[in-house]
Amino acid sequence: MSSTIATETEASQSVEIAAPPSPPQNEDVAPTTTKPYYDIELNYRLDPREGGDEIIWGGTVGQMRRKYKKTTVRINDTRGHEDDFQLDVHGFQWVKHTSAVKDFDDYMAVKEGPYYDETATLMKKLTGATRVHVISHITRALNYEDTSEEEKDKPDMTMTKGLTPARFVHIDQSYDGAVRRLWDDIGAEEAARLEKTRWAIVNLWRPLRKVTNEPLGVCDSRSVQDDELFDTMHLVPVRWPEAKPPENHMWAVAPPKSLEQHKWHYLSGMTSDEALLIKIFDSKKDGRARRVPHSAFPTPDDFGPTRASTETRCFVFWEDEDAE
């Protein structure tokens, strides 16, 4: 299969966003109160000795059938306290930002239009970086349950018709995976130069409409230790153009031993005028946040249309700072 695999990032490039499937039956029933937290089962890494798999075939029907260690955690709503969280302390940060781009249906139109420049400008402003290179973006607009039901009889390696929220705890690149990604995307000569100063991978996640179901949870980097992270191969069978690199090394995350060991947060009712910075990697080793586990999760109070969101991956460079 080595000649027919690609990462999920590139694999998403020419996917057309399907019209959202029928919303759940409680479509018009909004919760009467906002809960301060949810105790929710998240999909953590399942040890191979217990039936887990060290390879993730992203974008396939088989991924939706993947076995996980379901573990209950507490996910706190940060609405009203958004400014308490900082990218270099917690590994994530909510920001107010209204994009000039409203239509994300056509991948190439977004890639070649103003959105990448807009994102790079915003990222530089928020991080103080000297340079930002947008890697790619990925848009999710399909309902998880409906997609799983519609494709339940298909073979594991069949590609899904589009992308649903990612319901498993992960970090997009491991430390080694981030370095490989830099060299694959930037090129050997430029990567060797840029590695000499501080660099990072930071994602910008934004909803395309108000989120009333399947919010995105992020976990305080300080509450997850490196020995809880497992380098895992993430592969996607080639379906779309520009599918490189052939391998992606990401972090799978071991389950916590208690309800509140991992400090999870989300922002209720996010709108298209709000965005979330998620740190995937940072070369700096001075105690600041270097990576953030994250996962979509359903809640008992979900209602309304299928969640639609776009996530833009960026290399961020501080050429005036030491690498570590």
Secondary structure, 3 states (H helix, E strand, C coil): CHHHEECHHHHCCCCCCCCCCCCCCCCCCCCCCCCCEEEEEEEECCCHHHCCCCEEECCEHHHHCCCCEEEEEEEEECCCCHHHCCCCCCCEEEEECCCCCCCCCCHHHHHHCCHHHHHHHHHHHHHCCCEEEEEEEEEECCCHHHHHHHCCCCCCCCECCCCCCCCCCEECCCHHHHHHHHHHHHCHHHHHHHCCEEEEEEEEEEECCCCCCCCEEEECHHHCCHHHEEEEEEEEECCCCCCCCCCEEEEEECCCCCCCCCCEEECCCCCCCEEEEEEEEECCCCCCCCCCCEEECCCCCCCCCCCCEEEEEEEEEEEEEECC
